[in-house]
Amino acid sequence: GAGVSQSPRYKVTKRGQDVALRCDPISGHVSLYWYRQALGQGPEFLTYFNYEAQQDKSGLPNDRFSAERPEGSISTLTIQRTEQRDSAMYRCASSLQGDTEAFFGQGTRLTVV
Amino acid sequence: LAKTTQPISMDSYEGQEVNITCSHNNIATNDYITWYQQFPSQGPRFIIQGYKTKVTNEVASLFIPADRKSSTLSLPRVSLSDTAVYYCLVTTDSWGKLQFGAGTQVVVTP
């Protein structure tokens, strides 16, 4: 596709359920990033990949959060045993390796009830 | 990564020039200054990047003094559609991760 695609756009889940958020980066983009953004705040870094290798996961809040990019393209951010505090906009971005111009997707709005 | 400090908000009228100054006192030799723009309900969008002196593109200009401890994003003749949050970031040349702060909310009114 022409841009970064995220699905679903909206996800409502019950507390305690697991959720998987998908990101399809721009074709050819080596680097892929996950961010979380609360209302009125800037994006908070979670993790990033170069190809299939997870380069930095220091921003993942706890071990309920994990991410993978097995074939170096599509990535999945998984949140296990969701809690209400996990409610936020989750944004994915991709870029050419070594390029600081990252392209963001429209995000997935996660609501935990 | 160097920490950045920028104003929380700025108001302007249509047609005026808006200048947003960002402080990054601990910037490293191989760091670049990068600015992103975010409209409501959208993801951030890259605006401009520079290392020193002045950079200009079709959207904005970026002024960086010799000591590189601050930078100024200049938006010429703003319109209502320039209302957005503007983020100043310091990024390394090898990339890695973008650290966003709270940004500057710019509101343009008629």
Interface residues (C-beta under 8 A of the other chain):
Chain A: V4 S31 Y33 Y35 Q41 G42 P43 E44 F45 Y48 Q55 D56 G59 R91 A93 S95 Q97 G98 D99 T100 E101 A102 F103 F104 G105 Q106 G107
Chain B: Y32 T34 Q42 G43 P44 R45 F46 Q49 V85 Y87 T91 D93 S94 W95 G96 K97 L98 Q99 F100 G101 A102 G103
